[in-house]
Amino acid sequence: MILEVLKNIGIGMLNGTFNAALGYAKSVDKESFDVYKFSQTVIVGGIVGGVATAFGVTYEQAYEWAATFGVIEIVERAKKFVWRKFLSKYFK
């Protein structure tokens, strides 16, 4: 079970990386690369992948659940906290 969860977290993170890369590729002339925004997409992808495994649902259903219950907003706020408190001095 734990290996299945870890596998799906990894798949979710890869999916998040792919989606983030596609997002920047389509707006390359309008927006510069931002590691801050990119990281959120990867983190959310991992969480959604883990949720999908834990509840035995598809990735799409898990993403819908995460959006409905505010998980994505919680991740955004946690990421902002960690970024501002610990990482912003390294990525200026």
C-alpha positions as a Markdown table, in Angstrom:
| # | Residue | x | y | z |
|---|---|---|---|---|
| 1 | Met | 0.0 | 0.0 | 0.0 |
| 2 | Ile | 2.7 | 2.5 | 1.0 |
| 3 | Leu | 4.6 | 1.8 | -2.2 |
| 4 | Glu | 1.4 | 2.4 | -4.2 |
| 5 | Val | 0.9 | 5.7 | -2.5 |
| 6 | Leu | 4.6 | 6.8 | -3.1 |
| 7 | Lys | 4.3 | 5.7 | -6.7 |
| 8 | Asn | 1.2 | 7.8 | -7.2 |
| 9 | Ile | 2.7 | 10.8 | -5.4 |
| 10 | Gly | 5.6 | 10.5 | -7.8 |
| 11 | Ile | 3.3 | 10.3 | -10.8 |
| 12 | Gly | 1.4 | 13.3 | -9.5 |
| 13 | Met | 4.6 | 15.3 | -9.2 |
| 14 | Leu | 5.6 | 14.3 | -12.7 |
| 15 | Asn | 2.1 | 15.3 | -13.9 |
| 16 | Gly | 2.5 | 18.6 | -12.1 |
| 17 | Thr | 5.9 | 19.2 | -13.6 |
| 18 | Phe | 4.6 | 18.4 | -17.1 |
| 19 | Asn | 1.6 | 20.7 | -16.6 |
| 20 | Ala | 3.8 | 23.5 | -15.3 |
| 21 | Ala | 6.2 | 23.2 | -18.2 |
| 22 | Leu | 3.4 | 23.3 | -20.7 |
| 23 | Gly | 1.9 | 26.3 | -19.0 |
| 24 | Tyr | 5.2 | 28.2 | -19.3 |
| 25 | Ala | 5.8 | 27.0 | -22.8 |
| 26 | Lys | 2.5 | 28.4 | -24.0 |
| 27 | Ser | 3.2 | 31.8 | -22.4 |
| 28 | Val | 6.9 | 32.0 | -22.9 |
| 29 | Asp | 6.7 | 35.5 | -24.5 |
| 30 | Lys | 4.3 | 36.8 | -21.9 |
| 31 | Glu | 5.7 | 35.4 | -18.6 |
| 32 | Ser | 9.2 | 34.6 | -17.4 |
| 33 | Phe | 10.0 | 31.4 | -15.6 |
| 34 | Asp | 9.1 | 31.6 | -11.9 |
| 35 | Val | 10.4 | 28.8 | -9.7 |
| 36 | Tyr | 8.0 | 29.9 | -7.0 |
| 37 | Lys | 4.9 | 29.3 | -9.2 |
| 38 | Phe | 6.4 | 26.2 | -10.8 |
| 39 | Ser | 7.0 | 24.5 | -7.4 |
| 40 | Gln | 3.4 | 24.9 | -6.4 |
| 41 | Thr | 2.2 | 23.0 | -9.4 |
| 42 | Val | 4.6 | 20.2 | -8.7 |
| 43 | Ile | 3.6 | 20.1 | -5.0 |
| 44 | Val | -0.1 | 20.1 | -5.7 |
| 45 | Gly | 0.4 | 17.3 | -8.3 |
| 46 | Gly | 2.1 | 15.2 | -5.6 |
| 47 | Ile | -0.7 | 15.8 | -3.1 |
| 48 | Val | -3.3 | 15.0 | -5.7 |
| 49 | Gly | -1.5 | 11.8 | -6.7 |
| 50 | Gly | -1.4 | 10.7 | -3.0 |
| 51 | Val | -5.1 | 11.5 | -2.5 |
| 52 | Ala | -6.0 | 9.6 | -5.6 |
| 53 | Thr | -4.2 | 6.5 | -4.3 |
| 54 | Ala | -5.5 | 6.8 | -0.7 |
| 55 | Phe | -9.1 | 7.1 | -1.8 |
| 56 | Gly | -8.9 | 4.8 | -4.8 |
| 57 | Val | -10.1 | 7.5 | -7.3 |
| 58 | Thr | -8.8 | 8.9 | -10.5 |
| 59 | Tyr | -6.3 | 11.8 | -10.6 |
| 60 | Glu | -9.1 | 14.0 | -12.0 |
| 61 | Gln | -11.5 | 13.1 | -9.2 |
| 62 | Ala | -8.8 | 13.7 | -6.6 |
| 63 | Tyr | -8.0 | 17.1 | -8.2 |
| 64 | Glu | -11.6 | 18.1 | -8.1 |
| 65 | Trp | -11.8 | 17.1 | -4.5 |
| 66 | Ala | -8.6 | 19.0 | -3.6 |
| 67 | Ala | -10.0 | 22.1 | -5.3 |
| 68 | Thr | -13.4 | 21.8 | -3.7 |
| 69 | Phe | -12.1 | 21.3 | -0.1 |
| 70 | Gly | -9.5 | 24.1 | -0.4 |
| 71 | Val | -6.4 | 21.8 | -0.3 |
| 72 | Ile | -4.9 | 23.7 | -3.2 |
| 73 | Glu | -5.3 | 27.0 | -1.3 |
| 74 | Ile | -3.8 | 25.5 | 1.9 |
| 75 | Val | -0.8 | 24.3 | -0.2 |
| 76 | Glu | -0.5 | 27.8 | -1.6 |
| 77 | Arg | -0.5 | 29.4 | 1.8 |
| 78 | Ala | 2.0 | 26.9 | 3.3 |
| 79 | Lys | 4.3 | 27.4 | 0.3 |
| 80 | Lys | 4.2 | 31.2 | 0.8 |
| 81 | Phe | 5.1 | 30.7 | 4.4 |
| 82 | Val | 8.0 | 28.4 | 3.7 |
| 83 | Trp | 9.2 | 30.6 | 0.8 |
| 84 | Arg | 9.1 | 33.9 | 2.8 |
| 85 | Lys | 10.4 | 32.4 | 6.1 |
| 86 | Phe | 13.2 | 30.2 | 4.8 |
| 87 | Leu | 13.8 | 30.2 | 1.0 |
| 88 | Ser | 13.4 | 33.7 | -0.3 |
| 89 | Lys | 17.0 | 34.7 | 0.7 |
| 90 | Tyr | 18.4 | 32.0 | -1.6 |
| 91 | Phe | 16.3 | 32.7 | -4.7 |
| 92 | Lys | 16.4 | 36.5 | -5.4 |
